[in-house]
Amino acid sequence: MNEKRHLPAVDRVLGQIPELIETHGRQLVTGCVRAELAAAREGLKHGLPLPDETSLLDAIRRRADEAGRANLRAVFNLTGTVLHTNLGRAQLAEEAIAAMVDAARSPCALEYDLASGGRGDRDDLVSGLLAELIAGGSPDIAATIVNNNAAAVLLTLNALAQGKAAAQLVTTPAEKMVATLGVTLLQHTHVTGIDVQTQEVHTASKGSFGYRQLVLATGAKAIRLSFMGNAADEVMSVNSLDDYVAFRDKLKPQARVLIIGAGLIGCEFANDMAAAGFAVQVVDPGAAPLATLLPPQASAQLREALEALQVRWHFGTSASAIDRVDDDYVVTFTSGQTAVVDVVLSAVGLRADTALAQAAGIATERGIVVNAQLQTSAPHVYALGDNTQYASESAGVSRTMPYVMPIMAAATALAVSTTKRMRLATDPP
């Protein structure tokens, strides 16, 4: 006898559990019914008995209750680490939770200026808080930012797909930041050296000035590979607004682009450029995209998804020579194959910019080495961002983390460290 015929139909089972549908919704419960029926069929294949109706319904209820539970569940933190990344880090105050609930309950003035009745800027909602965080409201604490306008790319890479110009990527103009935060900004100023003994910063055009606390946020530079060929120095990379402008100027409609590197940034560029209508090829010595970051199945899915956008892959080889032939670039691979394209973009990663720190005698490895308070080996000197090698006491290692969220978390910790020391220095005896 075929026992599978004795399994009830999905509709019949649903008719027996109306209270479960009322609680969890028909779609979720239907999925649970089908899953339990499939499990019963699989059990029959392996000689297990057919579950009776009561057991089947109980199993469906358990599955629905489990599926309906929130993924984020309250736990006890008994690790000994107060701010634990795996446990949600810091808890919010009840006042903060209440404020979040109130803001989420109804429409709010996120980008609406109630005073003028026109469009506002969401940055205005936090600008005052940032100023308080940096200087603590103290007139005795001043901040100076020295910037050569080569900021690391915190650009959204889909700007290409959206056809955004460089100016559109600047959410807050420098002048507005200066006015809001109460800082002195020295734009287009190149720092030539740091004297940690006299606590001075030397610049090429603005002279020298002293500091009480110094933060090195020099970022990272694009790794430049060596190639043969008469156009080896014409390989592009995007690591600043100026780079982005030059890159966009090179891109003509439906341009043929070769991306060197199938890592995170290379795949992001491949996705966004293919979506924008460019003919994209990617070359990488590995066997798959994001081979060192993703499990094989996920990497294969990524490869297929980008192939669906007409991205062509060249795995197991690398670019060895770039030559200009008329208006084209002819790229020769180590495999002997060639690709004819209009633009060659290098996306093989970043290297922490530690030159200033090294010249000043500050300890560096893969980045500028800092402790848990982000202080370097030099007194009163801190580091933050892509140039920094962060200590991890729990993991027992230190590493660079050129990602937005770690930098934001580090900036908060740095503000606490530096402003606390500044207040101690300015407090009256």
Residue pairs with C-beta under 8 A, 6 or more apart in sequence:
3 44
3 50
4 41
4 44
6 50
7 37
7 40
7 41
7 50
8 37
8 53
8 56
10 30
10 33
10 34
10 37
13 33
13 37
13 56
13 57
13 60
14 21
14 26
14 29
14 30
14 33
16 57
17 29
17 57
17 60
17 61
20 29
20 60
20 61
20 64
21 29
23 64
23 68
24 64
24 65
24 67
24 68
28 64
28 67
28 68
29 60
29 64
31 67
32 60
32 63
32 64
32 67
33 60
35 63
36 56
36 59
36 60
36 63
37 56
39 59
40 50
40 51
40 56
43 49
43 51
44 50
51 59
72 88
75 87
77 84
77 87
79 87
81 394
83 89
83 90
92 100
109 120
110 120
110 122
110 125
111 119
111 120
111 121
111 122
112 118
112 119
112 120
113 119
113 120
114 120
121 172
123 171
123 172
123 176
124 180
127 180
127 181
128 180
130 180
130 181
131 180
131 181
131 182
133 412
133 415
133 419
134 141
134 143
134 181
134 183
134 415
134 419
135 141
135 142
135 143
135 182
135 419
136 419
136 422
136 423
138 422
138 423
138 426
140 422
140 426
141 419
141 422
141 423
141 426
142 182
142 183
142 184
143 181
143 182
143 183
143 184
144 183
144 184
144 185
144 186
144 209
144 211
145 183
145 184
145 185
145 186
146 186
146 189
146 191
146 201
146 203
147 185
147 186
147 187
147 188
147 189
148 188
148 189
148 190
148 191
149 187
149 188
149 240
149 241
149 242
150 219
150 239
150 240
150 242
151 219
151 240
151 241
152 219
152 220
152 239
152 240
152 350
152 385
152 386
152 402
153 238
153 239
153 240
153 243
153 244
154 404
155 169
155 238
155 241
155 244
156 169
157 265
157 268
157 269
157 272
158 272
158 275
159 168
159 169
159 244
159 272
160 248
160 251
160 269
160 272
160 273
160 276
161 272
161 273
161 275
161 276
163 276
165 248
166 241
166 244
166 245
166 248
169 241
169 244
170 241
174 185
174 187
177 183
177 185
178 184
178 185
186 203
186 206
189 203
189 204
189 205
189 206
190 203
190 204
190 205
191 201
191 202
191 203
191 204
191 356
192 202
192 203
192 204
193 201
193 202
193 356
193 359
193 360
194 200
194 201
194 202
194 214
194 356
194 357
194 359
194 360
194 381
195 201
195 202
195 360
196 360
196 361
196 362
196 378
196 379
196 380
196 381
198 210
199 210
199 211
199 212
199 214
199 380
200 208
200 209
200 210
200 211
201 208
201 209
201 210
201 211
201 214
202 208
211 380
212 380
212 422
212 425
213 380
213 381
213 382
213 418
213 421
213 422
214 380
214 381
214 382
215 381
215 382
215 383
215 384
215 414
215 418
216 356
216 357
216 362
216 368
216 376
216 381
216 382
216 383
216 384
216 387
216 388
217 383
217 384
217 385
217 387
218 353
218 354
218 355
218 356
218 357
218 385
218 387
219 353
219 385
219 386
219 387
220 239
220 350
220 351
220 352
220 353
220 385
220 386
220 387
220 400
220 402
221 239
221 350
221 351
221 353
222 237
222 238
222 239
222 243
222 346
222 349
222 350
222 351
223 346
223 348
223 349
223 350
223 351
224 235
224 237
224 346
225 235
225 260
225 319
225 346
225 348
226 232
227 235
227 319
227 320
227 321
227 322
228 320
228 321
228 322
229 321
229 322
229 323
229 332
230 323
230 324
231 322
231 323
231 324
231 329
231 344
232 321
232 322
234 322
234 324
234 329
234 344
235 260
235 322
235 344
235 345
235 346
236 243
236 246
236 247
236 250
236 343
236 344
236 345
236 346
237 243
237 345
237 346
237 347
238 244
238 247
238 269
238 345
238 347
239 350
247 343
247 345
250 342
250 343
251 257
251 278
251 342
251 343
252 342
253 277
254 277
254 278
254 279
255 278
255 279
255 342
255 343
256 278
256 279
256 281
256 340
256 341
256 342
256 343
257 273
257 278
257 279
257 280
257 281
257 341
257 342
257 343
257 344
257 345
258 281
258 282
258 283
258 319
258 329
258 331
258 339
258 341
258 343
258 344
258 345
259 266
259 269
259 270
259 273
259 280
259 281
259 282
259 283
259 345
259 347
260 266
260 282
260 283
260 284
260 318
260 319
260 344
260 345
260 346
260 347
260 348
261 282
261 283
261 284
261 346
261 347
261 348
261 349
262 270
262 282
262 283
262 284
262 286
262 288
262 289
262 290
262 291
262 313
262 315
263 284
263 290
263 292
263 293
263 347
263 348
263 349
264 290
264 293
265 347
265 349
266 282
266 284
266 289
266 347
266 348
267 282
267 289
267 290
267 302
267 306
269 345
269 347
270 280
270 282
270 306
270 309
270 311
271 306
271 309
271 311
273 280
274 280
274 306
274 309
274 310
274 311
275 309
279 310
280 309
280 310
280 311
280 312
281 311
281 312
281 313
281 314
281 339
281 341
282 289
282 306
282 311
282 312
282 313
282 314
283 314
283 317
283 318
283 319
283 331
283 333
283 339
284 313
284 314
284 315
284 318
285 315
285 316
285 317
285 318
286 292
286 315
286 316
287 315
287 316
288 296
288 299
288 300
288 303
288 315
289 299
289 302
289 303
289 306
289 313
290 298
290 299
290 302
291 299
294 302
303 313
306 313
307 313
314 333
314 335
314 337
314 339
316 335
317 333
317 334
317 335
317 337
318 333
318 334
319 331
319 332
319 333
319 334
319 344
320 332
320 333
320 334
321 331
321 332
322 329
322 330
322 331
322 332
322 344
323 329
323 330
323 332
324 330
325 340
327 342
328 340
328 341
328 342
329 340
329 341
329 342
329 343
329 344
330 338
330 339
330 340
331 338
331 339
331 340
331 341
331 344
332 338
333 339
350 386
350 402
352 364
352 366
352 367
352 368
352 386
352 387
352 388
352 389
352 400
353 386
353 387
354 364
354 367
354 368
354 387
357 364
357 368
357 376
357 383
357 387
358 364
360 378
360 381
361 378
362 368
362 376
362 377
362 378
362 381
363 369
363 376
363 377
364 389
365 389
365 398
366 389
366 399
366 400
367 383
367 386
367 387
367 388
367 389
367 400
368 376
368 383
368 387
368 388
368 389
369 376
369 377
369 389
369 391
369 398
370 376
370 382
370 383
370 388
370 389
370 390
370 391
371 391
372 391
372 393
373 382
373 413
373 417
374 382
374 383
374 384
374 388
374 390
374 410
374 413
374 414
374 417
375 381
375 382
375 417
376 382
376 383
380 421
382 414
382 417
382 418
384 407
384 410
384 411
384 414
385 402
385 407
385 410
386 400
386 402
386 407
387 400
388 400
388 410
389 398
389 399
389 400
390 398
390 399
390 400
390 401
390 406
390 410
391 398
392 398
392 399
401 407
